[in-house]
């Protein structure tokens, strides 16, 4: 580069080096970012100022401060445009344009215009006019080769934003974006990232096989290659920054035992990969710390205008709504309502409407404005004809509303809408969601026997104790469900099996538990013991019976005792990951809950489940033991011992269900009571949502049925209600304490 670009700025160089290191997650982060901003604005060295500007942009984007990012980049672009026309300046202008392309694309823009501007700047560079570089001694290439490498990488990065119209589209209205990048440059940095992956696998292997008395210290050779790869893509403005963030985020989540959660979830959100972010968020929801979820949802609420929202930002609100403070939830709800108004008319946004409605429901629950959410949805539904995708999304939110807090005036508006709603399949999901929410007057003579209509009527019966189903209607519904189950068995005999939609066996279980009748009990028993019917189709009915064992018919229990082996031999669906000879975990849970096998058989089956390497199978072991604990009398010591063991499981879902079973257990003796209280106290301190939530709900159920109270557990539940970030956990704790006071 010409000498004029390199005045004596040794002090600035020192400040840049120091600030670029400290600007990311250190205690001096704010001061370092201010130093970068100052250098970008005032350093006499344009190259140094541009590097400072790029580091400032990366650090601010890392914190979702995109207004500062864009303002700073535009200001620096103006500064460069006012400088002397030289080849080196054009390279700097291309770098800033590429950074603008990346950051604009991250807030919903395309970035193509900035990429084209960068390409124009690069095309105007006289690469032969550039001066020699100060290369390190011993390198194997010349300055010219280094410049050509820079040229190739920047041109490749700009090409990555190129888009063309799809020639097969309807007059070009749909755009097919073609992304390209230099295979040589990409390969080099993929190899660097692969080095990190290889080191991770080696580290994991060593951790499993090493001698525990000897630990070799050293630098972190796992993350360093991935961090360097990400920083490279960030600084040159490459679209490859997004997948690099995803790689680093997943790696950090997997390595929490080494460094803690760090910023793994933020990296996943900023990768714009909704699926990866949702998986990570659900992990933190179950395992904690909940502050990680809170930080991501807060960033979306306060730092990203709704015009910049992407699908992954909606995911962050849906996953984090429960742990936001009430004021932040209210602010998020208002913004999400504004976003929804535009989303319902945007065809591309409809594919994410379920998540948006889930986010609105969570925010409304935490902010205590569920009536406003109901009014919003009613306005959408009443605005004109609706398609099934939107109606299914509205049903998601309606099912999440606590209708106990909704006033009668609002409920009456919904009844009026129901009275005039079209009787078409598109509206079935909303009609079904409302059936368990409001009392809908309807003449029984007008009711059909579709699965949707049966489900709606059963929902109302379960929800409203004074709603009864006539014997004539029970017979009609039973006949329809029996026909549907027989059709499933007929298809299974021919090797055909369907899935999805409402489950007629589950509806049959619901109906027979509420309105017992012999033909339906017999039909369900025949369905369950049919070995040709896939076990997956039996699970919903088994879960219903296991959840309400007191209502299970004695003759049905006797029948299933003799047919239990046939039930356990049911094969999984072809799409299932279970092998044909794997134990039918849900059948074990069902048997344990209603007591159809002797204790020694339950112990044998549950022990196999509890020792299985798959977390889902161990969850079923915990559920089976919970079923044993719910039965009257003292809980067997072997069951308590297995529950305590599962309460220490690495998987949060296993711990949660085991903790609920232990909360329900009826133990005898001072020592066992102390052990039970100690383990439950530990579980109530769990940093996630799932474990304390299920334990509190288990104690609530126990205190409802039993007058005995442990002062230690009462204090532990009170502490959980005061300290948990989760609105769900706090509400459950309040309800449990209220139950204890009433009883």
DARAQUI-V812608 format. One record per residue. N is the residue number from 1. SS is DSSP state (H for helix, E for strand, C for the rest). NEAR is the number of other ideal C-beta (glycine too) atoms within 10 Angstrom. Layout:
((N & SS & NEAR) (N & SS & NEAR))
This chain:
((1 & C & 19) (2 & C & 13) (3 & H & 7) (4 & H & 13) (5 & H & 19) (6 & C & 15) (7 & C & 12) (8 & C & 9) (9 & C & 17) (10 & H & 8) (11 & H & 9) (12 & H & 20) (13 & H & 15) (14 & H & 10) (15 & H & 19) (16 & H & 22) (17 & H & 10) (18 & H & 14) (19 & H & 24) (20 & H & 22) (21 & H & 12) (22 & H & 19) (23 & C & 25) (24 & C & 17) (25 & C & 11) (26 & C & 11) (27 & C & 8) (28 & C & 13) (29 & H & 16) (30 & H & 11) (31 & H & 13) (32 & H & 22) (33 & H & 22) (34 & H & 13) (35 & H & 22) (36 & H & 27) (37 & H & 20) (38 & H & 16) (39 & H & 25) (40 & H & 24) (41 & H & 15) (42 & H & 11) (43 & C & 22) (44 & C & 13) (45 & C & 19) (46 & H & 22) (47 & H & 17) (48 & H & 20) (49 & H & 24) (50 & H & 25) (51 & H & 21) (52 & H & 28) (53 & H & 28) (54 & H & 25) (55 & H & 26) (56 & H & 28) (57 & H & 28) (58 & H & 24) (59 & H & 24) (60 & H & 23) (61 & H & 21) (62 & H & 20) (63 & C & 17) (64 & C & 22) (65 & C & 18) (66 & H & 19) (67 & H & 14) (68 & H & 16) (69 & H & 26) (70 & H & 19) (71 & H & 12) (72 & H & 24) (73 & H & 25) (74 & H & 12) (75 & H & 13) (76 & H & 26) (77 & H & 20) (78 & H & 10) (79 & H & 18) (80 & H & 20) (81 & H & 11) (82 & C & 7) (83 & C & 14) (84 & C & 10) (85 & C & 8) (86 & C & 18) (87 & H & 19) (88 & H & 21) (89 & H & 22) (90 & H & 19) (91 & H & 22) (92 & H & 25) (93 & H & 23) (94 & H & 30) (95 & H & 26) (96 & H & 27) (97 & H & 27) (98 & H & 29) (99 & H & 29) (100 & H & 25) (101 & H & 27) (102 & H & 30) (103 & H & 23) (104 & H & 22) (105 & H & 20) (106 & H & 20) (107 & C & 19) (108 & C & 12) (109 & C & 15) (110 & C & 14) (111 & C & 24) (112 & H & 16) (113 & H & 14) (114 & H & 26) (115 & H & 27) (116 & H & 15) (117 & H & 19) (118 & H & 29) (119 & H & 20) (120 & H & 14) (121 & H & 23) (122 & H & 22) (123 & H & 11) (124 & C & 12) (125 & C & 21) (126 & C & 9) (127 & H & 13) (128 & H & 8) (129 & H & 11) (130 & C & 20) (131 & C & 14) (132 & C & 11) (133 & C & 14) (134 & C & 6) (135 & C & 13) (136 & C & 6) (137 & C & 4) (138 & C & 5) (139 & C & 10) (140 & C & 6) (141 & C & 10) (142 & C & 12) (143 & H & 13) (144 & H & 13) (145 & H & 12) (146 & H & 15) (147 & H & 20) (148 & H & 13) (149 & H & 14) (150 & H & 19) (151 & H & 16) (152 & H & 13) (153 & H & 20) (154 & H & 25) (155 & H & 16) (156 & H & 19) (157 & H & 27) (158 & H & 29) (159 & H & 16) (160 & C & 22) (161 & C & 26) (162 & C & 14) (163 & C & 14) (164 & E & 10) (165 & E & 13) (166 & C & 14) (167 & C & 7) (168 & C & 8) (169 & C & 11) (170 & C & 7) (171 & C & 6) (172 & C & 12) (173 & C & 8) (174 & C & 10) (175 & E & 12) (176 & E & 12) (177 & C & 12) (178 & C & 11) (179 & C & 11) (180 & C & 11) (181 & C & 16) (182 & C & 17) (183 & H & 10) (184 & H & 11) (185 & H & 19) (186 & H & 17) (187 & H & 11) (188 & H & 13) (189 & H & 19) (190 & H & 16) (191 & H & 11) (192 & H & 15) (193 & H & 20) (194 & H & 15) (195 & H & 17) (196 & H & 22) (197 & H & 14) (198 & H & 13) (199 & H & 17) (200 & H & 18) (201 & H & 11) (202 & H & 12) (203 & H & 15) (204 & H & 13) (205 & H & 10) (206 & H & 11) (207 & H & 12) (208 & H & 7) (209 & H & 7) (210 & C & 11) (211 & C & 6) (212 & C & 6) (213 & C & 5) (214 & C & 6) (215 & C & 10) (216 & C & 6) (217 & C & 4) (218 & C & 6) (219 & C & 7) (220 & C & 14) (221 & C & 14) (222 & C & 24) (223 & H & 20) (224 & H & 14) (225 & H & 21) (226 & H & 25) (227 & H & 18) (228 & H & 16) (229 & H & 25) (230 & H & 25) (231 & H & 16) (232 & H & 18) (233 & H & 22) (234 & H & 23) (235 & H & 19) (236 & H & 22) (237 & C & 32) (238 & C & 26) (239 & C & 19) (240 & H & 23) (241 & H & 24) (242 & H & 17) (243 & H & 18) (244 & H & 24) (245 & H & 25) (246 & H & 20) (247 & H & 20) (248 & H & 24) (249 & H & 26) (250 & H & 19) (251 & H & 19) (252 & H & 25) (253 & H & 20) (254 & H & 13) (255 & C & 19) (256 & H & 15) (257 & H & 7) (258 & H & 14) (259 & H & 12) (260 & C & 11) (261 & C & 20) (262 & C & 18) (263 & C & 19) (264 & H & 23) (265 & H & 24) (266 & H & 23) (267 & H & 24) (268 & H & 29) (269 & H & 30) (270 & H & 22) (271 & C & 21) (272 & C & 18) (273 & C & 21) (274 & H & 19) (275 & H & 11) (276 & H & 21) (277 & H & 26) (278 & H & 19) (279 & H & 13) (280 & H & 28) (281 & H & 23) (282 & H & 13) (283 & H & 18) (284 & H & 27) (285 & H & 20) (286 & H & 17) (287 & H & 22) (288 & C & 21) (289 & C & 16) (290 & H & 20) (291 & H & 14) (292 & H & 25) (293 & H & 27) (294 & H & 20) (295 & H & 18) (296 & H & 28) (297 & H & 28) (298 & H & 20) (299 & H & 19) (300 & H & 25) (301 & H & 25) (302 & H & 12) (303 & H & 13) (304 & C & 20) (305 & C & 12) (306 & H & 17) (307 & H & 10) (308 & H & 16) (309 & C & 22) (310 & C & 17) (311 & H & 19) (312 & H & 23) (313 & H & 24) (314 & H & 25) (315 & H & 27) (316 & H & 31) (317 & H & 27) (318 & H & 24) (319 & H & 25) (320 & H & 32) (321 & H & 28) (322 & H & 26) (323 & H & 28) (324 & C & 25) (325 & C & 14) (326 & H & 12) (327 & H & 10) (328 & H & 20) (329 & H & 27) (330 & H & 18) (331 & H & 17) (332 & H & 27) (333 & H & 29) (334 & H & 16) (335 & H & 19) (336 & H & 29) (337 & H & 17) (338 & H & 12) (339 & H & 21) (340 & H & 23) (341 & H & 13) (342 & H & 12) (343 & H & 21) (344 & C & 17) (345 & C & 9) (346 & C & 11) (347 & H & 7) (348 & H & 8) (349 & H & 17) (350 & H & 16) (351 & H & 12) (352 & H & 20) (353 & H & 22) (354 & H & 18) (355 & H & 20) (356 & H & 25) (357 & H & 29) (358 & H & 21) (359 & H & 28) (360 & H & 30) (361 & H & 23) (362 & H & 27) (363 & H & 30) (364 & H & 27) (365 & H & 22) (366 & H & 25) (367 & H & 23) (368 & C & 15) (369 & C & 21) (370 & H & 23) (371 & H & 17) (372 & H & 16) (373 & H & 25) (374 & H & 22) (375 & H & 15) (376 & H & 21) (377 & H & 22) (378 & H & 17) (379 & H & 10) (380 & H & 18) (381 & H & 18) (382 & H & 13) (383 & C & 10) (384 & C & 6) (385 & C & 7) (386 & C & 21) (387 & C & 9) (388 & H & 13) (389 & H & 13) (390 & H & 20) (391 & H & 21) (392 & H & 18) (393 & H & 28) (394 & H & 23) (395 & H & 21) (396 & H & 18) (397 & H & 26) (398 & H & 25) (399 & H & 17) (400 & H & 17) (401 & C & 20) (402 & C & 13) (403 & H & 17) (404 & H & 7) (405 & H & 11) (406 & C & 18) (407 & C & 10) (408 & H & 9) (409 & H & 8) (410 & H & 16) (411 & H & 18) (412 & H & 11) (413 & H & 16) (414 & H & 23) (415 & H & 14) (416 & H & 12) (417 & H & 15) (418 & H & 17) (419 & H & 10) (420 & H & 7) (421 & C & 17) (422 & C & 9) (423 & C & 9) (424 & C & 11) (425 & H & 11) (426 & H & 16) (427 & H & 20) (428 & H & 21) (429 & H & 20) (430 & H & 25) (431 & H & 18) (432 & H & 19) (433 & H & 21) (434 & H & 24) (435 & H & 24) (436 & C & 18) (437 & C & 20) (438 & C & 20) (439 & C & 13) (440 & C & 17) (441 & C & 7) (442 & C & 15) (443 & C & 6) (444 & H & 11) (445 & H & 7) (446 & H & 8) (447 & C & 15) (448 & C & 10) (449 & C & 16) (450 & C & 13) (451 & H & 19) (452 & H & 18) (453 & H & 19) (454 & H & 25) (455 & H & 22) (456 & H & 21) (457 & H & 22) (458 & H & 21) (459 & H & 18) (460 & H & 19) (461 & H & 19) (462 & H & 14) (463 & H & 14) (464 & C & 13) (465 & C & 7) (466 & C & 6) (467 & C & 13) (468 & C & 12) (469 & C & 17) (470 & C & 10) (471 & H & 10) (472 & H & 10) (473 & H & 17) (474 & H & 18) (475 & H & 14) (476 & H & 17) (477 & H & 24) (478 & H & 22) (479 & H & 14) (480 & H & 19) (481 & H & 26) (482 & H & 19) (483 & H & 13) (484 & H & 19) (485 & H & 25) (486 & H & 14) (487 & H & 12) (488 & H & 22) (489 & H & 16) (490 & H & 11) (491 & H & 14) (492 & H & 19) (493 & H & 11) (494 & C & 8) (495 & C & 8) (496 & C & 9) (497 & C & 17) (498 & C & 12) (499 & C & 11) (500 & C & 5) (501 & C & 8) (502 & C & 15) (503 & C & 22) (504 & H & 24) (505 & H & 23) (506 & H & 21) (507 & H & 24) (508 & H & 26) (509 & H & 25) (510 & H & 22) (511 & H & 23) (512 & H & 26) (513 & H & 19) (514 & H & 15) (515 & C & 19) (516 & C & 14) (517 & C & 16) (518 & H & 12) (519 & H & 12) (520 & H & 24) (521 & H & 19) (522 & H & 14) (523 & H & 22) (524 & H & 25) (525 & H & 20) (526 & H & 16) (527 & H & 22) (528 & H & 27) (529 & H & 19) (530 & C & 20) (531 & C & 14) (532 & C & 15) (533 & C & 22) (534 & C & 21) (535 & H & 23) (536 & H & 17) (537 & H & 24) (538 & H & 24) (539 & H & 20) (540 & H & 18) (541 & H & 24) (542 & H & 24) (543 & H & 17) (544 & H & 21) (545 & H & 24) (546 & H & 23) (547 & H & 17) (548 & C & 15) (549 & H & 17) (550 & H & 9) (551 & H & 13) (552 & C & 23) (553 & C & 19) (554 & H & 7) (555 & H & 12) (556 & H & 21) (557 & H & 15) (558 & H & 12) (559 & H & 19) (560 & H & 23) (561 & H & 14) (562 & H & 11) (563 & H & 16) (564 & H & 19) (565 & H & 11) (566 & H & 14) (567 & H & 23) (568 & H & 18) (569 & C & 14) (570 & C & 22) (571 & C & 20) (572 & C & 15) (573 & C & 14) (574 & C & 8) (575 & C & 9) (576 & C & 14) (577 & C & 9) (578 & C & 17) (579 & C & 8) (580 & C & 9) (581 & C & 7) (582 & C & 15) (583 & C & 15) (584 & C & 22) (585 & H & 26) (586 & H & 23) (587 & H & 28) (588 & H & 29) (589 & H & 30) (590 & H & 30) (591 & H & 25) (592 & H & 30) (593 & H & 24) (594 & H & 23) (595 & C & 16) (596 & C & 22) (597 & C & 20) (598 & C & 10) (599 & H & 13) (600 & H & 9) (601 & H & 14) (602 & H & 22) (603 & H & 17) (604 & H & 12) (605 & H & 23) (606 & H & 27) (607 & H & 13) (608 & H & 14) (609 & H & 24) (610 & H & 21) (611 & C & 12) (612 & C & 17) (613 & C & 6) (614 & C & 14) (615 & H & 14) (616 & H & 14) (617 & H & 19) (618 & H & 25) (619 & H & 23) (620 & H & 27) (621 & H & 30) (622 & H & 31) (623 & H & 26) (624 & H & 29) (625 & H & 33) (626 & H & 27) (627 & H & 26) (628 & H & 25) (629 & H & 24) (630 & H & 23) (631 & C & 18) (632 & C & 7) (633 & C & 6) (634 & C & 14) (635 & C & 22) (636 & C & 17) (637 & H & 12) (638 & H & 16) (639 & H & 26) (640 & H & 24) (641 & H & 13) (642 & H & 25) (643 & H & 28) (644 & H & 18) (645 & H & 16) (646 & H & 25) (647 & C & 24) (648 & C & 12) (649 & C & 19) (650 & C & 9) (651 & C & 18) (652 & H & 22) (653 & H & 19) (654 & H & 24) (655 & H & 28) (656 & H & 28) (657 & H & 30) (658 & H & 32) (659 & H & 32) (660 & H & 30) (661 & H & 29) (662 & H & 30) (663 & H & 27) (664 & H & 23) (665 & C & 24) (666 & C & 17) (667 & C & 19) (668 & C & 11) (669 & C & 10) (670 & H & 8) (671 & H & 9) (672 & H & 17) (673 & H & 14) (674 & H & 13) (675 & H & 16) (676 & H & 22) (677 & H & 17) (678 & H & 12) (679 & H & 21) (680 & H & 26) (681 & H & 18) (682 & H & 16) (683 & H & 25) (684 & H & 24) (685 & C & 14) (686 & C & 22) (687 & C & 16) (688 & C & 23) (689 & C & 26) (690 & H & 22) (691 & H & 28) (692 & H & 30) (693 & H & 24) (694 & H & 25) (695 & H & 35) (696 & H & 32) (697 & H & 21) (698 & H & 25) (699 & H & 29) (700 & H & 19) (701 & H & 16) (702 & H & 22) (703 & H & 24) (704 & H & 12) (705 & H & 12) (706 & C & 11) (707 & C & 7) (708 & C & 9) (709 & C & 14) (710 & C & 18) (711 & H & 8) (712 & H & 14) (713 & H & 22) (714 & H & 16) (715 & H & 11) (716 & H & 23) (717 & H & 26) (718 & H & 15) (719 & H & 14) (720 & H & 24) (721 & H & 20) (722 & H & 9) (723 & H & 13) (724 & C & 26) (725 & C & 19) (726 & C & 23) (727 & H & 21) (728 & H & 19) (729 & H & 28) (730 & H & 20) (731 & H & 18) (732 & H & 24) (733 & H & 28) (734 & H & 14) (735 & H & 14) (736 & H & 27) (737 & H & 18) (738 & H & 12) (739 & H & 16) (740 & H & 20) (741 & H & 10) (742 & H & 8) (743 & C & 12))
